């Protein structure tokens, strides 16, 4: 199962709450129809019915089923740039 670093948890929670005003929101990761090795990442108010929910320290990530399968051994990290831009990175779980 995908895991989140502490930094990613903080960033996901903050992004979702600011974008939606709800602490139930999260980050949704899905595969692209034309290329299942590429991902779409967006803030979502709620998970889709078939999404797998990964929760960590108040942050929620909603994984579309194909993304969940592909990211099962990954860890999500986040970095906030000086200009406020957020960059997510996927790494291998230790």
N, C-alpha and C positions, 0 to 999 in steps of 0.2 A: 504494500500500500504506500502511496505517496506520503512523505512526511514533510513538515515545514520547519525551517530554522526559526529561532526566536525572532530574528529580524523580519523574516517573511510573514510570520504571524502578526506582528505589529503593523506592518505595511498593509497587509490584506484587510485587517480589521479597520484601520483608519480610512483606507480608500472606500471600502464598502459603506461605512457609516456616513462619510462625507457625501458620497454620490447619491445615497438613497434616504438618509436620515433614519435608517433602521439598523438595529444591532442583529437582526436576523439575516441580513444580506451577506453576500460573499463574492468570491471570485469564481467565475465559471470557466473551466478549461474544456475545450472540445477539439476534436480533430477536424481538419478541413476535408470536405467531401472529395475534392480532386487530388489531395495528397495527404493520406492519413499520418504521415510523419511530421506534418506541420500542424501547429495548434493555433486556435483562436482563444484569446484571453479577454474576458470582459467582466465588468461588475454586473451582478444579477441580484435582484431583490429576493428571489427564491430559487431553489434548485428545480430543474425539470423533473417530471415524475420518475424517470429511470436513472437519474444521476446518483452517483455515490458521493456521500458527503464526508469530507475529511475535516475534522475540527481540532483546533489546537489553540489553547489560551484565548478563547473567545473569537478566533478567526475561523471562517468557514471557506472551504474550497469545494466547489461542486464539479465533479468529474463526470463528463459524458462517458458512457461505458467503454467505448474504444480507447479513449484517452486514459481511463483508469487502468485498462489492461496494459497499455504501452508505458505507463508511468509507475508501475507497481514497485520498481526497485530504485526510484528516484527521490531526491530531496529538492524541494523548492526553496530558493533563497531570493532575497530582494535587496536592491540597493537604491537609495534615493540620491540622485545627482544634485549638484550644487544649484542647478536651475529648477529643481523640484521634480524633474522627470524620474519615473520609476522604471527600473530595469529588473526583470525577473530572470533567474538562471536556474537551470536544472542540472543537478550533479548526481553522482552515484552515491547511494547510501553506503555508509561505512560498515 
